[in-house]
Amino acid sequence: MRSTLTKVYSKKAESEVNYTTPEHILEEMKILEKQIGWSIFQSFEMLKEGKADSFSFTKDRPYNYLYARMTEDAIIIKLRTEIKDIEFRLPIENVL
């Protein structure tokens, strides 16, 4: 019996915690919005107005995924790229 090989790719995730200001995160969101063409701040406004509970954007090449949802006091944002996953919290008063 002949065996065939199948390529298996696994990616390890290292956990890392850093701190930054809400202003820095907002600046990074502005850059991402311009680079990829997503309407991030318009979507934040929809969350504020209660028109949506959450939103997400996906781009395949290069892979980028952004998910955001609103809690009582903050917007939780998850950003996933080919390289890493990032999650952060923005206080509502800093965003809206």
GUTI-17505 format. One record per residue: y, z, x of N, C-alpha, C, O in turn; residue number from 1; residue in one letter. Coordinates in pm, 1 decimal. Layout:
N
@n_north=Y | n_up=Z | n_east=X | ca_north=Y | ca_up=Z | ca_east=X | c_north=Y | c_up=Z | c_east=X | o_north=Y | o_up=Z | o_east=X | nr=NUM | rest=A
...
# end
This chain:
96
@n_north=-118.1 | n_up=0.0 | n_east=85.2 | ca_north=0.0 | ca_up=0.0 | ca_east=0.0 | c_north=123.0 | c_up=0.0 | c_east=88.7 | o_north=131.9 | o_up=77.9 | o_east=183.6 | nr=1 | rest=M
@n_north=214.4 | n_up=-84.0 | n_east=59.2 | ca_north=336.2 | ca_up=-99.4 | ca_east=137.3 | c_north=449.7 | c_up=-19.2 | c_east=73.5 | o_north=470.5 | o_up=-25.3 | o_east=-47.7 | nr=2 | rest=R
@n_north=522.0 | n_up=55.2 | n_east=155.3 | ca_north=634.4 | ca_up=134.3 | ca_east=105.1 | c_north=763.7 | c_up=59.3 | c_east=127.8 | o_north=781.5 | o_up=-6.8 | o_east=230.2 | nr=3 | rest=S
@n_north=853.1 | n_up=69.9 | n_east=32.5 | ca_north=987.5 | ca_up=15.8 | ca_east=50.1 | c_north=1084.3 | c_up=132.5 | c_east=59.7 | o_north=1060.4 | o_up=240.6 | o_east=5.9 | nr=4 | rest=T
@n_north=1191.0 | n_up=108.3 | n_east=127.8 | ca_north=1291.4 | ca_up=212.2 | ca_east=144.7 | c_north=1409.6 | c_up=186.5 | c_east=52.5 | o_north=1447.1 | o_up=72.2 | o_east=26.3 | nr=5 | rest=L
@n_north=1465.9 | n_up=293.1 | n_east=5.4 | ca_north=1585.0 | ca_up=286.9 | ca_east=-77.6 | c_north=1693.6 | c_up=368.1 | c_east=-9.8 | o_north=1671.2 | o_up=481.4 | o_east=32.8 | nr=6 | rest=T
@n_north=1808.2 | n_up=310.2 | n_east=-0.6 | ca_north=1921.0 | ca_up=379.2 | ca_east=61.6 | c_north=1972.1 | c_up=489.6 | c_east=-30.9 | o_north=1995.3 | o_up=465.9 | o_east=-149.5 | nr=7 | rest=K
@n_north=1989.1 | n_up=608.0 | n_east=22.3 | ca_north=2039.5 | ca_up=721.9 | ca_east=-53.2 | c_north=2167.9 | c_up=767.0 | c_east=12.9 | o_north=2169.8 | o_up=798.1 | o_east=131.9 | nr=8 | rest=V
@n_north=2273.5 | n_up=770.4 | n_east=-63.0 | ca_north=2404.1 | ca_up=812.0 | ca_east=-12.5 | c_north=2440.8 | c_up=943.7 | c_east=-77.6 | o_north=2441.2 | o_up=954.9 | o_east=-200.2 | nr=9 | rest=Y
@n_north=2471.3 | n_up=1041.7 | n_east=2.5 | ca_north=2516.3 | ca_up=1168.4 | ca_east=-53.7 | c_north=2646.2 | c_up=1207.4 | c_east=12.6 | o_north=2670.2 | o_up=1176.7 | o_east=129.4 | nr=10 | rest=S
@n_north=2727.6 | n_up=1274.2 | n_east=-62.0 | ca_north=2859.4 | ca_up=1313.1 | ca_east=-15.3 | c_north=2872.6 | c_up=1463.0 | c_east=-32.0 | o_north=2855.2 | o_up=1515.5 | o_east=-142.0 | nr=11 | rest=K
@n_north=2902.6 | n_up=1530.7 | n_east=74.3 | ca_north=2923.2 | ca_up=1674.8 | ca_east=66.1 | c_north=3069.2 | c_up=1702.7 | c_east=35.8 | o_north=3159.4 | o_up=1636.1 | o_east=86.7 | nr=12 | rest=K
@n_north=3089.2 | n_up=1799.2 | n_east=-45.3 | ca_north=3225.9 | ca_up=1838.9 | ca_east=-78.7 | c_north=3254.4 | c_up=1972.9 | c_east=-13.1 | o_north=3180.2 | o_up=2069.6 | o_east=-30.1 | nr=13 | rest=A
@n_north=3361.2 | n_up=1976.5 | n_east=60.7 | ca_north=3404.6 | ca_up=2102.3 | ca_east=120.1 | c_north=3517.2 | c_up=2158.3 | c_east=35.0 | o_north=3610.1 | o_up=2087.2 | o_east=-3.2 | nr=14 | rest=E
@n_north=3507.2 | n_up=2283.9 | n_east=7.0 | ca_north=3609.1 | ca_up=2347.3 | ca_east=-73.7 | c_north=3721.6 | c_up=2397.2 | c_east=16.5 | o_north=3697.7 | o_up=2457.6 | o_east=121.1 | nr=15 | rest=S
@n_north=3842.2 | n_up=2371.0 | n_east=-25.5 | ca_north=3958.8 | ca_up=2411.3 | ca_east=52.9 | c_north=4069.1 | c_up=2452.5 | c_east=-43.8 | o_north=4091.0 | o_up=2385.9 | o_east=-145.0 | nr=16 | rest=E
@n_north=4137.4 | n_up=2559.8 | n_east=-13.7 | ca_north=4246.2 | ca_up=2606.8 | ca_east=-98.0 | c_north=4374.9 | c_up=2602.2 | c_east=-17.0 | o_north=4382.0 | o_up=2653.9 | o_east=94.5 | nr=17 | rest=V
@n_north=4475.8 | n_up=2539.5 | n_east=-74.7 | ca_north=4607.8 | ca_up=2533.4 | ca_east=-14.1 | c_north=4710.5 | c_up=2571.3 | c_east=-119.7 | o_north=4678.7 | o_up=2580.4 | o_east=-238.2 | nr=18 | rest=N
@n_north=4832.2 | n_up=2593.0 | n_east=-76.3 | ca_north=4939.6 | ca_up=2628.4 | ca_east=-168.5 | c_north=5057.5 | c_up=2535.9 | c_east=-146.6 | o_north=5084.8 | o_up=2492.7 | o_east=-34.6 | nr=19 | rest=Y
@n_north=5127.1 | n_up=2506.1 | n_east=-255.2 | ca_north=5245.3 | ca_up=2422.9 | ca_east=-248.5 | c_north=5336.4 | c_up=2459.4 | c_east=-364.5 | o_north=5301.1 | o_up=2541.9 | o_east=-448.8 | nr=20 | rest=T
@n_north=5452.0 | n_up=2398.4 | n_east=-368.3 | ca_north=5545.8 | ca_up=2424.2 | ca_east=-477.2 | c_north=5523.6 | c_up=2323.0 | c_east=-589.7 | o_north=5474.5 | o_up=2212.7 | o_east=-565.6 | nr=21 | rest=T
@n_north=5559.6 | n_up=2360.5 | n_east=-711.7 | ca_north=5551.4 | ca_up=2264.2 | ca_east=-821.9 | c_north=5636.1 | c_up=2139.7 | c_east=-795.1 | o_north=5599.6 | o_up=2029.7 | o_east=-836.5 | nr=22 | rest=P
@n_north=5747.6 | n_up=2156.7 | n_east=-726.7 | ca_north=5834.3 | ca_up=2042.5 | ca_east=-695.7 | c_north=5762.2 | c_up=1941.4 | c_east=-606.2 | o_north=5776.8 | o_up=1820.4 | o_east=-623.8 | nr=23 | rest=E
@n_north=5685.8 | n_up=1991.1 | n_east=-511.6 | ca_north=5610.5 | ca_up=1901.4 | ca_east=-423.1 | c_north=5504.4 | c_up=1824.3 | c_east=-501.5 | o_north=5484.8 | o_up=1704.8 | o_east=-479.4 | nr=24 | rest=H
@n_north=5436.9 | n_up=1892.5 | n_east=-592.2 | ca_north=5335.3 | ca_up=1825.7 | ca_east=-673.8 | c_north=5399.9 | c_up=1719.1 | c_east=-761.3 | o_north=5346.3 | o_up=1609.1 | o_east=-774.5 | nr=25 | rest=I
@n_north=5513.8 | n_up=1750.2 | n_east=-820.9 | ca_north=5582.8 | ca_up=1652.3 | ca_east=-904.4 | c_north=5625.1 | c_up=1530.5 | c_east=-822.9 | o_north=5617.6 | o_up=1417.6 | o_east=-871.5 | nr=26 | rest=L
@n_north=5669.0 | n_up=1552.5 | n_east=-700.9 | ca_north=5706.9 | ca_up=1441.3 | ca_east=-614.1 | c_north=5585.3 | c_up=1353.3 | c_east=-583.8 | o_north=5595.5 | o_up=1230.6 | o_east=-583.0 | nr=27 | rest=E
@n_north=5471.2 | n_up=1416.3 | n_east=-558.9 | ca_north=5347.9 | ca_up=1340.9 | ca_east=-534.8 | c_north=5306.0 | c_up=1262.6 | c_east=-659.8 | o_north=5256.3 | o_up=1150.6 | o_east=-648.5 | nr=28 | rest=E
@n_north=5325.7 | n_up=1320.4 | n_east=-778.3 | ca_north=5294.0 | ca_up=1249.8 | ca_east=-903.0 | c_north=5384.6 | c_up=1128.4 | c_east=-920.0 | o_north=5339.2 | o_up=1024.3 | o_east=-967.5 | nr=29 | rest=M
@n_north=5511.8 | n_up=1139.6 | n_east=-882.1 | ca_north=5604.4 | ca_up=1025.2 | ca_east=-888.7 | c_north=5559.0 | c_up=913.5 | c_east=-796.8 | o_north=5563.7 | o_up=796.0 | o_east=-833.4 | nr=30 | rest=K
@n_north=5514.9 | n_up=950.4 | n_east=-677.3 | ca_north=5466.3 | ca_up=850.3 | ca_east=-581.9 | c_north=5341.3 | c_up=782.1 | c_east=-636.9 | o_north=5330.5 | o_up=659.6 | o_east=-632.5 | nr=31 | rest=I
@n_north=5247.8 | n_up=859.9 | n_east=-688.3 | ca_north=5125.3 | ca_up=804.9 | ca_east=-745.9 | c_north=5155.9 | c_up=713.5 | c_east=-863.5 | o_north=5095.1 | o_up=607.5 | o_east=-878.0 | nr=32 | rest=L
@n_north=5250.3 | n_up=755.0 | n_east=-947.2 | ca_north=5289.2 | ca_up=674.3 | ca_east=-1062.8 | c_north=5340.6 | c_up=537.3 | c_east=-1017.5 | o_north=5307.1 | o_up=435.5 | o_east=-1078.1 | nr=33 | rest=E
@n_north=5420.6 | n_up=534.4 | n_east=-913.0 | ca_north=5474.9 | ca_up=407.5 | ca_east=-862.3 | c_north=5368.1 | c_up=324.1 | c_east=-793.4 | o_north=5364.1 | o_up=202.4 | o_east=-811.4 | nr=34 | rest=K
@n_north=5281.3 | n_up=387.3 | n_east=-714.9 | ca_north=5178.6 | ca_up=314.4 | ca_east=-641.1 | c_north=5077.3 | c_up=249.0 | c_east=-733.3 | o_north=5041.0 | o_up=133.0 | o_east=-713.9 | nr=35 | rest=Q
@n_north=5031.4 | n_up=322.9 | n_east=-833.5 | ca_north=4922.4 | ca_up=274.5 | ca_east=-917.7 | c_north=4972.0 | c_up=213.6 | c_east=-1048.5 | o_north=4903.6 | o_up=130.3 | o_east=-1108.0 | nr=36 | rest=I
@n_north=5090.1 | n_up=254.5 | n_east=-1093.3 | ca_north=5145.0 | ca_up=198.1 | ca_east=-1216.0 | c_north=5107.3 | c_up=274.2 | c_east=-1341.7 | o_north=5122.5 | o_up=222.6 | o_east=-1452.4 | nr=37 | rest=G
@n_north=5058.2 | n_up=396.5 | n_east=-1326.0 | ca_north=5025.8 | ca_up=478.6 | ca_east=-1441.9 | c_north=5151.9 | c_up=540.7 | c_east=-1499.7 | o_north=5248.1 | o_up=564.0 | o_east=-1426.4 | nr=38 | rest=W
@n_north=5153.4 | n_up=567.9 | n_east=-1628.7 | ca_north=5267.2 | ca_up=631.5 | ca_east=-1696.1 | c_north=5244.7 | c_up=782.3 | c_east=-1702.5 | o_north=5229.5 | o_up=838.5 | o_east=-1810.9 | nr=39 | rest=S
@n_north=5242.5 | n_up=846.3 | n_east=-1588.8 | ca_north=5208.7 | ca_up=988.5 | ca_east=-1580.7 | c_north=5311.1 | c_up=1074.7 | c_east=-1653.4 | o_north=5273.7 | o_up=1160.1 | o_east=-1733.8 | nr=40 | rest=I
@n_north=5438.5 | n_up=1053.8 | n_east=-1626.6 | ca_north=5540.0 | ca_up=1140.6 | ca_east=-1686.1 | c_north=5558.4 | c_up=1113.6 | c_east=-1834.9 | o_north=5592.0 | o_up=1204.9 | o_east=-1910.4 | nr=41 | rest=F
@n_north=5537.5 | n_up=992.5 | n_east=-1877.2 | ca_north=5539.0 | ca_up=962.2 | ca_east=-2020.1 | c_north=5422.4 | c_up=1034.8 | c_east=-2088.6 | o_north=5436.8 | o_up=1083.6 | o_east=-2200.7 | nr=42 | rest=Q
@n_north=5308.9 | n_up=1041.6 | n_east=-2022.2 | ca_north=5192.9 | ca_up=1113.1 | ca_east=-2076.4 | c_north=5217.1 | c_up=1263.4 | c_east=-2079.8 | o_north=5174.5 | o_up=1330.7 | o_east=-2173.6 | nr=43 | rest=S
@n_north=5285.9 | n_up=1317.6 | n_east=-1977.2 | ca_north=5323.8 | ca_up=1458.7 | ca_east=-1981.2 | c_north=5408.5 | c_up=1486.8 | c_east=-2104.5 | o_north=5391.2 | o_up=1590.0 | o_east=-2169.4 | nr=44 | rest=F
@n_north=5499.0 | n_up=1397.0 | n_east=-2137.0 | ca_north=5585.7 | ca_up=1413.4 | ca_east=-2254.5 | c_north=5502.0 | c_up=1413.7 | c_east=-2382.6 | o_north=5530.3 | o_up=1490.5 | o_east=-2474.5 | nr=45 | rest=E
@n_north=5399.3 | n_up=1328.5 | n_east=-2389.5 | ca_north=5311.7 | ca_up=1326.3 | ca_east=-2506.8 | c_north=5236.9 | c_up=1458.6 | c_east=-2521.9 | o_north=5216.2 | o_up=1506.3 | o_east=-2633.5 | nr=46 | rest=M
@n_north=5196.6 | n_up=1517.7 | n_east=-2409.4 | ca_north=5132.2 | ca_up=1649.4 | ca_east=-2414.9 | c_north=5229.2 | c_up=1753.0 | c_east=-2469.3 | o_north=5193.6 | o_up=1834.1 | o_east=-2554.9 | nr=47 | rest=L
@n_north=5350.4 | n_up=1749.8 | n_east=-2419.7 | ca_north=5452.5 | ca_up=1845.7 | ca_east=-2462.2 | c_north=5478.0 | c_up=1836.5 | c_east=-2612.1 | o_north=5491.5 | o_up=1938.7 | o_east=-2679.4 | nr=48 | rest=K
@n_north=5484.6 | n_up=1715.1 | n_east=-2664.2 | ca_north=5512.9 | ca_up=1693.9 | ca_east=-2806.1 | c_north=5391.0 | c_up=1718.7 | c_east=-2894.8 | o_north=5401.3 | o_up=1713.9 | o_east=-3017.4 | nr=49 | rest=E
@n_north=5276.9 | n_up=1744.8 | n_east=-2833.6 | ca_north=5155.8 | ca_up=1770.3 | ca_east=-2911.7 | c_north=5091.4 | c_up=1644.7 | c_east=-2967.5 | o_north=5007.7 | o_up=1653.2 | o_east=-3057.4 | nr=50 | rest=G
@n_north=5128.7 | n_up=1528.5 | n_east=-2915.8 | ca_north=5070.5 | ca_up=1403.0 | ca_east=-2963.4 | c_north=4930.7 | c_up=1378.6 | c_east=-2906.7 | o_north=4856.5 | o_up=1293.9 | o_east=-2956.5 | nr=51 | rest=K
@n_north=4895.9 | n_up=1453.4 | n_east=-2802.3 | ca_north=4763.5 | ca_up=1442.6 | ca_east=-2741.3 | c_north=4726.4 | c_up=1578.2 | c_east=-2682.1 | o_north=4813.6 | o_up=1657.0 | o_east=-2645.4 | nr=52 | rest=A
@n_north=4596.4 | n_up=1604.4 | n_east=-2673.1 | ca_north=4548.2 | ca_up=1727.6 | ca_east=-2611.0 | c_north=4528.2 | c_up=1709.0 | c_east=-2460.9 | o_north=4541.3 | o_up=1802.8 | o_east=-2382.3 | nr=53 | rest=D
@n_north=4496.1 | n_up=1584.6 | n_east=-2423.2 | ca_north=4472.0 | ca_up=1553.5 | ca_east=-2283.3 | c_north=4489.1 | c_up=1403.1 | c_east=-2263.8 | o_north=4500.2 | o_up=1327.6 | o_east=-2360.4 | nr=54 | rest=S
@n_north=4491.2 | n_up=1361.6 | n_east=-2139.3 | ca_north=4493.0 | ca_up=1218.7 | ca_east=-2109.3 | c_north=4422.3 | c_up=1195.5 | c_east=-1977.1 | o_north=4407.9 | o_up=1286.6 | o_east=-1895.6 | nr=55 | rest=F
@n_north=4378.7 | n_up=1072.5 | n_east=-1957.4 | ca_north=4317.7 | ca_up=1037.1 | ca_east=-1829.3 | c_north=4347.0 | c_up=890.8 | c_east=-1798.3 | o_north=4363.0 | o_up=807.8 | o_east=-1887.7 | nr=56 | rest=S
@n_north=4353.2 | n_up=862.6 | n_east=-1670.5 | ca_north=4370.5 | ca_up=727.2 | ca_east=-1620.3 | c_north=4261.8 | c_up=702.7 | c_east=-1516.9 | o_north=4223.4 | o_up=793.8 | o_east=-1443.5 | nr=57 | rest=F
@n_north=4212.2 | n_up=579.6 | n_east=-1511.0 | ca_north=4112.0 | ca_up=543.4 | ca_east=-1411.8 | c_north=4146.6 | c_up=408.7 | c_east=-1352.1 | o_north=4190.6 | o_up=317.1 | o_east=-1421.6 | nr=58 | rest=T
@n_north=4125.9 | n_up=398.6 | n_east=-1223.1 | ca_north=4140.5 | ca_up=270.9 | ca_east=-1153.6 | c_north=4018.3 | c_up=257.0 | c_east=-1063.6 | o_north=3981.7 | o_up=351.4 | o_east=-993.5 | nr=59 | rest=K
@n_north=3954.8 | n_up=139.4 | n_east=-1065.2 | ca_north=3830.7 | ca_up=121.7 | ca_east=-990.5 | c_north=3849.9 | c_up=92.0 | c_east=-842.1 | o_north=3775.6 | o_up=144.7 | o_east=-759.3 | nr=60 | rest=D
@n_north=3946.4 | n_up=10.1 | n_east=-807.2 | ca_north=3962.3 | ca_up=-30.7 | ca_east=-667.3 | c_north=4105.0 | c_up=-17.6 | c_east=-622.5 | o_north=4189.4 | o_up=-91.3 | o_east=-673.4 | nr=61 | rest=R
@n_north=4138.0 | n_up=69.8 | n_east=-532.0 | ca_north=4056.0 | ca_up=180.6 | ca_east=-484.8 | c_north=4040.6 | c_up=283.0 | c_east=-597.1 | o_north=4126.9 | o_up=296.0 | o_east=-684.0 | nr=62 | rest=P
@n_north=3930.6 | n_up=354.2 | n_east=-593.2 | ca_north=3898.3 | ca_up=445.6 | ca_east=-702.0 | c_north=3997.7 | c_up=560.6 | c_east=-709.3 | o_north=4020.4 | o_up=631.4 | o_east=-611.2 | nr=63 | rest=Y
@n_north=4056.7 | n_up=578.1 | n_east=-827.3 | ca_north=4145.5 | ca_up=689.9 | ca_east=-857.7 | c_north=4123.1 | c_up=730.3 | c_east=-1002.5 | o_north=4112.4 | o_up=645.3 | o_east=-1090.9 | nr=64 | rest=N
@n_north=4116.2 | n_up=858.7 | n_east=-1025.5 | ca_north=4098.5 | ca_up=911.8 | ca_east=-1160.5 | c_north=4191.1 | c_up=1031.5 | c_east=-1175.0 | o_north=4192.3 | o_up=1121.0 | o_east=-1090.6 | nr=65 | rest=Y
@n_north=4268.1 | n_up=1032.1 | n_east=-1281.9 | ca_north=4359.1 | ca_up=1142.4 | ca_east=-1309.8 | c_north=4331.9 | c_up=1191.6 | c_east=-1451.2 | o_north=4327.9 | o_up=1113.4 | o_east=-1546.2 | nr=66 | rest=L
@n_north=4313.4 | n_up=1322.2 | n_east=-1463.3 | ca_north=4292.2 | ca_up=1385.4 | ca_east=-1593.1 | c_north=4390.0 | c_up=1501.1 | c_east=-1603.7 | o_north=4407.9 | o_up=1576.9 | o_east=-1508.4 | nr=67 | rest=Y
@n_north=4453.1 | n_up=1514.7 | n_east=-1719.1 | ca_north=4545.3 | ca_up=1626.7 | ca_east=-1740.9 | c_north=4527.4 | c_up=1679.8 | c_east=-1881.8 | o_north=4502.8 | o_up=1604.9 | o_east=-1976.4 | nr=68 | rest=A
@n_north=4540.5 | n_up=1811.7 | n_east=-1893.0 | ca_north=4537.5 | ca_up=1876.0 | ca_east=-2023.9 | c_north=4637.9 | c_up=1990.5 | c_east=-2022.4 | o_north=4672.4 | o_up=2044.4 | o_east=-1917.3 | nr=69 | rest=R
@n_north=4682.6 | n_up=2024.9 | n_east=-2139.3 | ca_north=4784.3 | ca_up=2128.4 | ca_east=-2150.9 | c_north=4722.9 | c_up=2258.1 | c_east=-2201.0 | o_north=4643.2 | o_up=2258.0 | o_east=-2294.7 | nr=70 | rest=M
@n_north=4760.5 | n_up=2368.2 | n_east=-2138.0 | ca_north=4724.1 | ca_up=2500.8 | ca_east=-2186.1 | c_north=4851.8 | c_up=2561.8 | c_east=-2243.3 | o_north=4952.8 | o_up=2492.6 | o_east=-2256.1 | nr=71 | rest=T
@n_north=4848.4 | n_up=2688.2 | n_east=-2277.0 | ca_north=4967.3 | ca_up=2752.4 | ca_east=-2333.5 | c_north=5084.6 | c_up=2756.7 | c_east=-2236.5 | o_north=5200.0 | o_up=2747.8 | o_east=-2278.2 | nr=72 | rest=E
@n_north=5055.5 | n_up=2770.4 | n_east=-2106.8 | ca_north=5164.5 | ca_up=2788.5 | ca_east=-2011.1 | c_north=5166.7 | c_up=2689.6 | c_east=-1894.9 | o_north=5255.4 | o_up=2696.2 | o_east=-1809.8 | nr=73 | rest=D
@n_north=5069.4 | n_up=2597.4 | n_east=-1890.2 | ca_north=5063.7 | ca_up=2506.3 | ca_east=-1776.3 | c_north=4991.3 | c_up=2376.6 | c_east=-1812.0 | o_north=4922.4 | o_up=2366.7 | o_east=-1913.4 | nr=74 | rest=A
@n_north=5009.6 | n_up=2278.7 | n_east=-1725.6 | ca_north=4932.5 | ca_up=2155.8 | ca_east=-1734.1 | c_north=4832.3 | c_up=2159.9 | c_east=-1619.2 | o_north=4870.1 | o_up=2176.8 | o_east=-1503.2 | nr=75 | rest=I
@n_north=4705.5 | n_up=2144.5 | n_east=-1652.0 | ca_north=4598.5 | ca_up=2141.7 | ca_east=-1553.7 | c_north=4575.0 | c_up=1995.1 | c_east=-1519.2 | o_north=4551.1 | o_up=1913.1 | o_east=-1607.9 | nr=76 | rest=I
@n_north=4581.6 | n_up=1962.7 | n_east=-1391.7 | ca_north=4566.8 | ca_up=1824.3 | ca_east=-1348.1 | c_north=4451.5 | c_up=1815.7 | c_east=-1249.4 | o_north=4441.8 | o_up=1895.1 | o_east=-1155.9 | nr=77 | rest=I
@n_north=4363.8 | n_up=1717.7 | n_east=-1271.8 | ca_north=4253.2 | ca_up=1690.2 | ca_east=-1180.6 | c_north=4269.7 | c_up=1547.6 | c_east=-1130.8 | o_north=4280.4 | o_up=1453.7 | o_east=-1209.6 | nr=78 | rest=K
@n_north=4271.6 | n_up=1533.0 | n_east=-1000.6 | ca_north=4285.3 | ca_up=1402.1 | ca_east=-937.6 | c_north=4163.4 | c_up=1378.3 | c_east=-850.4 | o_north=4132.5 | o_up=1458.8 | o_east=-762.5 | nr=79 | rest=L
@n_north=4095.1 | n_up=1269.1 | n_east=-874.4 | ca_north=3975.2 | ca_up=1235.4 | ca_east=-796.9 | c_north=3997.2 | c_up=1099.0 | c_east=-731.4 | o_north=4036.1 | o_up=1002.6 | o_east=-797.4 | nr=80 | rest=R
@n_north=3972.0 | n_up=1092.4 | n_east=-601.5 | ca_north=3979.4 | ca_up=966.2 | ca_east=-527.7 | c_north=3845.0 | c_up=943.8 | c_east=-459.6 | o_north=3753.3 | o_up=1024.5 | o_east=-474.7 | nr=81 | rest=T
@n_north=3833.0 | n_up=834.8 | n_east=-384.8 | ca_north=3710.6 | ca_up=809.2 | ca_east=-310.3 | c_north=3688.3 | c_up=916.1 | c_east=-204.4 | o_north=3574.9 | o_up=939.9 | o_east=-162.9 | nr=82 | rest=E
@n_north=3795.2 | n_up=980.0 | n_east=-161.0 | ca_north=3788.6 | ca_up=1073.5 | ca_east=-49.6 | c_north=3773.9 | c_up=1218.4 | c_east=-93.5 | o_north=3696.8 | o_up=1293.8 | o_east=-34.0 | nr=83 | rest=I
@n_north=3847.9 | n_up=1258.4 | n_east=-197.9 | ca_north=3846.3 | ca_up=1400.0 | ca_east=-234.7 | c_north=3881.5 | c_up=1421.8 | c_east=-381.4 | o_north=3931.8 | o_up=1332.7 | o_east=-449.9 | nr=84 | rest=K
@n_north=3853.2 | n_up=1542.8 | n_east=-426.6 | ca_north=3889.7 | ca_up=1588.9 | ca_east=-560.5 | c_north=3992.6 | c_up=1699.0 | c_east=-543.7 | o_north=3976.5 | o_up=1788.2 | o_east=-460.4 | nr=85 | rest=D
@n_north=4098.5 | n_up=1692.4 | n_east=-623.3 | ca_north=4204.2 | ca_up=1792.8 | ca_east=-617.3 | c_north=4230.2 | c_up=1841.8 | c_east=-758.6 | o_north=4233.7 | o_up=1762.9 | o_east=-853.1 | nr=86 | rest=I
@n_north=4248.1 | n_up=1971.1 | n_east=-772.3 | ca_north=4284.1 | ca_up=2028.4 | ca_east=-902.2 | c_north=4401.4 | c_up=2122.4 | c_east=-881.1 | o_north=4402.1 | o_up=2202.6 | o_east=-787.8 | nr=87 | rest=E
@n_north=4500.5 | n_up=2111.8 | n_east=-968.3 | ca_north=4614.6 | ca_up=2201.1 | ca_east=-958.4 | c_north=4673.7 | c_up=2227.6 | c_east=-1094.9 | o_north=4644.7 | o_up=2158.3 | o_east=-1192.4 | nr=88 | rest=F
@n_north=4755.4 | n_up=2327.3 | n_east=-1099.3 | ca_north=4820.8 | ca_up=2376.9 | ca_east=-1220.5 | c_north=4970.1 | c_up=2368.1 | c_east=-1204.1 | o_north=5025.0 | o_up=2413.7 | o_east=-1103.8 | nr=89 | rest=R
@n_north=5036.2 | n_up=2309.9 | n_east=-1301.4 | ca_north=5182.0 | ca_up=2304.6 | ca_east=-1300.6 | c_north=5235.7 | c_up=2384.2 | c_east=-1418.1 | o_north=5202.6 | o_up=2354.0 | o_east=-1532.7 | nr=90 | rest=L
@n_north=5317.4 | n_up=2484.7 | n_east=-1392.6 | ca_north=5379.6 | ca_up=2557.8 | ca_east=-1503.1 | c_north=5462.1 | c_up=2461.5 | c_east=-1589.9 | o_north=5532.3 | o_up=2374.7 | o_east=-1538.0 | nr=91 | rest=P
@n_north=5452.9 | n_up=2477.7 | n_east=-1719.7 | ca_north=5519.3 | ca_up=2386.5 | ca_east=-1812.1 | c_north=5669.3 | c_up=2378.7 | c_east=-1785.7 | o_north=5727.6 | o_up=2270.6 | o_east=-1794.2 | nr=92 | rest=I
@n_north=5732.0 | n_up=2489.9 | n_east=-1754.2 | ca_north=5876.8 | ca_up=2486.8 | ca_east=-1733.7 | c_north=5916.8 | c_up=2402.0 | c_east=-1613.0 | o_north=6031.4 | o_up=2357.9 | o_east=-1604.8 | nr=93 | rest=E
@n_north=5824.2 | n_up=2378.1 | n_east=-1518.6 | ca_north=5854.7 | ca_up=2293.1 | ca_east=-1404.8 | c_north=5834.8 | c_up=2144.5 | c_east=-1435.8 | o_north=5892.7 | o_up=2058.3 | o_east=-1369.7 | nr=94 | rest=N
@n_north=5754.8 | n_up=2116.5 | n_east=-1534.0 | ca_north=5720.1 | ca_up=1978.4 | ca_east=-1564.5 | c_north=5808.4 | c_up=1918.7 | c_east=-1672.7 | o_north=5850.0 | o_up=1803.3 | o_east=-1662.9 | nr=95 | rest=V
@n_north=5836.6 | n_up=1995.5 | n_east=-1773.6 | ca_north=5900.6 | ca_up=1939.6 | ca_east=-1892.2 | c_north=6045.6 | c_up=1979.5 | c_east=-1904.9 | o_north=6112.4 | o_up=1939.6 | o_east=-2000.2 | nr=96 | rest=L
# end
